[in-house]
Amino acid sequence: MAVRVVYLGKLQDVAGRPESEFSSSSGDLDWPDLVEVLRNHVNEDVADAVCDPRNKIAVNGQIQSDRESLVFKHGDEVALLPPVSGG
């Protein structure tokens, strides 16, 4: 089972890379699992950032409103989107 995580905008800087791929032999990943994987395999700052409600989560191109109930399946692309700013 593999899930691809794409870091966009400032989250790419925080993660130090544009994307990661995580595999699990135990089955699907839920939201707490993904946060823990980010904390252990990327860094604590990106794990903390994705928990900030201002940052959005998209799964396979669809923005998700309830991250706590997310379960990621094999082949899913999870995009982590910071708030849009400009001027």
C-alpha positions in Angstrom: 0.0 0.0 0.0 1.5 3.4 -1.0 0.3 6.9 -0.6 1.9 9.9 -2.3 2.0 13.2 -0.3 2.5 16.4 -2.2 3.6 19.6 -0.3 2.5 22.8 -1.9 3.6 26.4 -1.3 5.2 27.1 2.1 4.6 23.5 3.2 7.2 22.4 0.6 9.7 24.6 2.3 8.8 23.2 5.7 9.0 19.6 4.4 12.2 20.3 2.6 11.0 18.4 -0.5 8.2 18.6 -3.0 6.7 15.2 -2.2 7.0 12.0 -0.3 5.7 8.5 -0.8 4.8 6.3 2.2 4.1 2.6 2.2 2.3 0.5 4.7 2.2 -3.2 4.9 -0.6 -3.1 7.5 -3.3 -1.7 5.2 -4.8 1.7 4.7 -3.7 4.9 6.6 -6.1 7.1 8.5 -5.5 10.7 9.4 -3.7 10.1 12.7 -1.5 7.5 11.0 -0.5 10.0 8.3 0.3 12.7 10.8 2.5 10.3 12.7 4.3 9.1 9.5 5.0 12.8 8.6 6.3 13.4 12.1 8.6 10.4 12.0 9.7 10.4 8.4 9.7 14.0 7.3 9.8 16.3 10.3 7.8 17.5 13.3 7.2 21.0 11.8 5.4 19.6 8.7 3.3 17.3 11.0 2.3 20.3 13.1 1.6 22.4 10.0 -0.9 19.9 8.5 -2.8 19.9 11.8 -3.4 23.6 11.5 -7.0 24.0 10.2 -5.9 26.9 7.9 -4.0 24.4 5.8 -6.3 22.3 3.5 -6.1 18.7 2.5 -6.9 17.4 -1.0 -7.2 13.7 -1.8 -7.0 12.9 -5.5 -7.8 16.5 -6.3 -10.8 16.9 -4.0 -10.6 19.3 -1.0 -11.6 17.5 2.1 -13.5 19.2 4.9 -13.3 16.6 7.6 -9.7 15.5 7.9 -10.3 13.5 11.1 -12.4 10.9 9.2 -10.0 10.5 6.2 -8.7 7.0 5.3 -6.1 6.9 2.5 -6.1 4.0 0.1 -3.4 2.5 -2.1 -2.5 5.0 -4.9 -4.1 8.0 -3.3 -2.4 11.4 -3.8 -2.7 13.6 -0.7 -2.0 17.3 -1.4 -1.2 19.6 1.5 -2.2 23.1 0.7 -1.3 26.2 2.8 -3.7 29.2 2.9 -3.6 31.4 -0.2 -2.1 34.8 0.3 -1.3 37.6 -2.0 -1.3 41.3 -2.4 
